[in-house]
Amino acid sequence: MLVDHHCHLDFPDFASDLDGVVARAKAAGVGTMVTISTHIRKFDRIRAIAERYDDVYCSVGTHPHNADEERGIPASEIVRLSQHPKVVAIGEAGLDYYYKNASPEAQAEGFRIHIAAARETGLPLEIHTREADADTVALIEDEYKTNGPFPGVLHCYTGGPELARRAVELGLYVSFTGVISFKKTEALQEIARNVPADRVLVETDAPFLAPVPYRGKTNEPAYVVHTAAALAAIRGVSAEEIAKTTTDNFFRLYTKARRPAVTERAAP
């Protein structure tokens, strides 16, 4: 069995075939999915999807791209919404300096609010960071030093080795997408090779970043099988070992999610 801990099933790409997307994931051996919130004010539609499928969970949070428009939502509101039984994570939140869709100040403020919610609830924070390694490390380390640890994962990892190393030292997990299957990503593959086995996860970030052999097409949770196969090849282990490792890691971190009945994993 595999887990896709980060996908966006509420995005328009899946609106006409959501049942098919979930069914194909199950057929591929993906036993659990987490659909990730990008707007707290649109949380109802995320929650409705999680309620619709037994083994689909969700998060609650504001993507850094939307930090300005959702500025001022307190940690207490995130905590309140997270009490729903299908909410197993906080976020995604963090810092994204690539697109500049929101001010750095609003992103940092929102990041800290989400960290506070993760700390209070014990639910892992789905951390989004892009072109912001130094500031992400500085903020996380300041939070650890000032307010104490919190559970979380650097999702869709594309940063440098130092961010990954320091995040692991602080107890965070590191998650990889189909990007590791692309050509000319040797530096990222080296990071994926060296993250400790008990801290590594896989995801799709669907509908984005479909792995080879689907690169350029709409990604979906079923394709996490190919990301896991790429990670297994990079680390020199079997696909079965990666499936077990990443699934065990998921349920260790996402303590509110329940293991489904055993699902046979399809060959990539």
Secondary structure, DSSP 8 states (H G I E B T S, - for coil): -EEEEEE-TTSGGGTT-HHHHHHHHHHTTEEEEEE--S-GGGHHHHHHHHHHSTTEEEEE---GGGTTTTTT--HHHHHHHTTSTTEEEEEEEEEE-SS--S-HHHHHHHHHHHHHHHHHH---EEEEEES-HHHHHHHHHHHHHHH----EEE-S--S-HHHHHHHHHTT-EEEE-GGGGSTT-HHHHHHHHHS-GGGEEE---TTS---TTSTTS---GGGHHHHHHHHHHHHTS-HHHHHHHHHHHHHHH-TTS---S-------
